[in-house]
Amino acid sequence: MFGQLPPAPVLEQYGDRLQNATCESLDGGGGLSGAKLWRFTGPHGTWLLRQWPLDHPEPVRLAWIHAVLRQVGQAGFTLFAPPERARSGNTWVRHEGQFWELARWLPGEASYEREPSLAKLVAACMALGQFHLAAAKAAKQLRRGKAASLANRLKMIRSLRRTELEQIEAAIGKGGDAAVQAWARQYFPLLVRHLPSVEKLLVPAAERELPLQPCLGDVWHANVLFDGDAVTGLIDYSAMRSDCVASDIARLLGSMAENDASLWEQGVAAYQSQRPLTMNEGNMIAIYDRSSVLLSGLNWLRWLLIEHRDFSDRAKVQARLEHLLRRIEAF
């Protein structure tokens, strides 16, 4: 084996699946969630071992995510790798306060950013529709209610104090990473300008009764694997929650279509070829998208200028910041 090995008690929980396998540390796998990943390749196949961040998830939440994945697989969705059972009988291992899980390595690569195409966008939207269909079938009885994610976004805007905005503004131009400072100088005025209009959109949306079901929460181009133009897998279920399907559509197309209205239309049409949307669901896509762009940018301003968080992959961070700037400039 090579690379930094995970703890032996964790590996022992997965028996001979990882025996005589080479181990490659993938660090965070290009993500920014704080999870750590390892790839094992050996006589019993190729596997992905994930160490969840120390501060999440709660055991009840992890059990719910794994139960949804198991049920979605039973409903016929195959573009994912469900977590394997450990010797304990659980689909995770807990070691020194952190959760670990093992799943088969999915083929393909997240190639959309490097080689975008309409065919890939269409295939990804169809795969998302298929996941939502299977998740609804697994849930058996969908419930209607107010989307907590929208209520939380509205709460974030309403709890934003003028003093915090002044603190962010004061931090702009006060040194640090030059690229981050340049981004903040462009993004911050747009954030302030659009806060009232996004709040106005969220007020009625947060009170609307919508069909709610398991959604991926963080389905964007980096979490969709392709072989050529065909989708081979959807990865990373750490943000899974009960929500309106419009939240996932907005997240995916926001990352793939950005500000191209034609691509948005074709993506939504591809999704509806698998799972038709109600008028209410369709109307919610733009609200989820606009509020996500605004509040994602606000979070990055906090993390980088106020909390001075350090991210190992600065190129990834810069790409994310530039994406958010392009999006909000088109509001």
Secondary structure as the mmCIF struct_conf table of DSSP 4:
data_model
#
loop_
_struct_conf.conf_type_id
_struct_conf.id
_struct_conf.beg_label_comp_id
_struct_conf.beg_label_asym_id
_struct_conf.beg_label_seq_id
_struct_conf.end_label_comp_id
_struct_conf.end_label_asym_id
_struct_conf.end_label_seq_id
BEND BEND1 GLY A 3 GLY A 3
HELX_LH_PP_P HELX_LH_PP_P1 GLN A 4 PRO A 7
HELX_RH_AL_P HELX_RH_AL_P1 ALA A 8 GLU A 12
TURN_TY1_P TURN_TY1_P1 GLN A 13 TYR A 14
HELX_RH_3T_P HELX_RH_3T_P1 GLY A 15 LEU A 18
TURN_TY1_P TURN_TY1_P2 GLN A 19 ASN A 20
STRN STRN1 THR A 22 ASP A 27
TURN_TY1_P TURN_TY1_P3 GLY A 28 GLY A 30
BEND BEND2 LEU A 32 GLY A 34
STRN STRN2 LYS A 36 GLY A 42
TURN_TY1_P TURN_TY1_P4 PRO A 43 HIS A 44
STRN STRN3 GLY A 45 GLN A 51
TURN_TY1_P TURN_TY1_P5 LEU A 54 ASP A 55
HELX_RH_AL_P HELX_RH_AL_P2 PRO A 59 GLN A 74
TURN_TY1_P TURN_TY1_P6 ALA A 75 GLY A 76
BEND BEND3 LEU A 79 PHE A 80
HELX_LH_PP_P HELX_LH_PP_P2 PRO A 82 ARG A 85
TURN_TY1_P TURN_TY1_P7 ARG A 87 SER A 88
BEND BEND4 GLY A 89 TRP A 92
STRN STRN4 VAL A 93 HIS A 95
TURN_TY1_P TURN_TY1_P8 GLU A 96 GLY A 97
STRN STRN5 GLN A 98 ARG A 104
HELX_LH_PP_P HELX_LH_PP_P3 TRP A 105 PRO A 107
BEND BEND5 GLY A 108 GLY A 108
STRN STRN6 GLU A 109 GLU A 109
TURN_TY1_P TURN_TY1_P9 TYR A 112 ARG A 114
BEND BEND6 GLU A 115 GLU A 115
HELX_RH_AL_P HELX_RH_AL_P3 LEU A 118 ALA A 139
BEND BEND7 LYS A 140 GLN A 141
STRN STRN7 ARG A 143 GLY A 145
HELX_RH_AL_P HELX_RH_AL_P4 ALA A 148 ARG A 158
TURN_TY1_P TURN_TY1_P10 SER A 159 SER A 159
HELX_RH_AL_P HELX_RH_AL_P5 ARG A 162 ALA A 171
TURN_TY1_P TURN_TY1_P11 ILE A 172 GLY A 173
BEND BEND8 LYS A 174 GLY A 176
HELX_RH_AL_P HELX_RH_AL_P6 ALA A 178 ALA A 205
TURN_TY1_P TURN_TY1_P12 ALA A 206 GLU A 207
STRN STRN8 LEU A 210 CYS A 215
BEND BEND9 GLY A 217 GLY A 217
HELX_RH_3T_P HELX_RH_3T_P2 HIS A 221 ASN A 223
STRN STRN9 VAL A 224 ASP A 227
TURN_TY1_P TURN_TY1_P13 GLY A 228 ASP A 229
STRN STRN10 ALA A 230 LEU A 234
TURN_TY1_P TURN_TY1_P14 SER A 238 ALA A 239
STRN STRN11 ARG A 241 ASP A 243
HELX_RH_AL_P HELX_RH_AL_P7 VAL A 245 MET A 256
TURN_TY1_P TURN_TY1_P15 ALA A 257 ASN A 259
HELX_RH_AL_P HELX_RH_AL_P8 ALA A 261 GLN A 272
TURN_TY1_P TURN_TY1_P16 SER A 273 GLN A 274
BEND BEND10 ARG A 275 ARG A 275
HELX_LH_PP_P HELX_LH_PP_P4 PRO A 276 THR A 278
HELX_RH_AL_P HELX_RH_AL_P9 MET A 279 LEU A 301
HELX_RH_PI_P HELX_RH_PI_P1 ARG A 302 ILE A 306
BEND BEND11 GLU A 307 GLU A 307
BEND BEND12 SER A 312 SER A 312
HELX_RH_AL_P HELX_RH_AL_P10 ARG A 314 GLU A 329
TURN_TY1_P TURN_TY1_P17 ALA A 330 ALA A 330
#
